């Protein structure tokens, strides 16, 4: 099993956390400016594409998807998922300090639990090795 | 918004979570098949790597599931409250991914990873309160 990640791989995991959460926050800020979208005002979705906050959010979410797939190429799904769940914490903290939302005691407890989860997986191996399966996959995929 | 029968609401939530799990597992399987993208890029270049990913059947199926997941999520949110659907879908997806990764991807989901998954599920539920 691989126990250690390279610094560049830690940077990719950090990028996954930050790009998703910051991207979501930009989308939220942009959609607040656009207003509520419903079936009678679907045209607003087209209008939203010209909002700079929405545009930055879309670019960040495209970046998130490419970084996420890169992480899955060298780490297990059950490693990447909890490790990148820290993004929920970033969203909550951005809501608190950027959007000036109230964070209840329950939410702070949620933040502590997610940070704990990241600590659990960060100390373990990132990848389950299956030499035979990997050989078969490599033969089929390349 | 919440006048839909609970059976409909929970069926929609379960459907969205199932699509998310299928998508994530298929994408993970595709990436495992391709191997480390950094190594692939050094041998094939950026264009070759992007082409290898976009022509991988598992990745394409997974991306299709994620696209369907997005639209089914919109439907679920039209019949269920965000405060119920959001955390329920996230929690079910985390647990479903751990189970599917163990049985379909043959990942070694040890006690540490189960605890981490449980902590994330509880954390997401608390964050939504």
Interface residues (C-beta under 8 A of the other chain):
Chain A: X1 X8 X69 X70 X72 X73 X74 X76 X77 X78 X79 X81 X82 X85 X88 X92 X104 X106 X107 X109 X110 X111 X112 X113 X114 X116 X117 X118 X120 X121 X123 X124 X125 X128 X130 X133 X134 X137 X138 X140 X141 X142
Chain B: X24 X25 X27 X28 X30 X31 X32 X33 X34 X35 X36 X37 X38 X40 X52 X53 X56 X59 X94 X97 X98 X101 X102 X105 X106 X107 X108 X109 X110 X112 X113 X115 X116 X117 X118 X119 X120 X122 X123 X124 X125 X126 X127 X128 X129
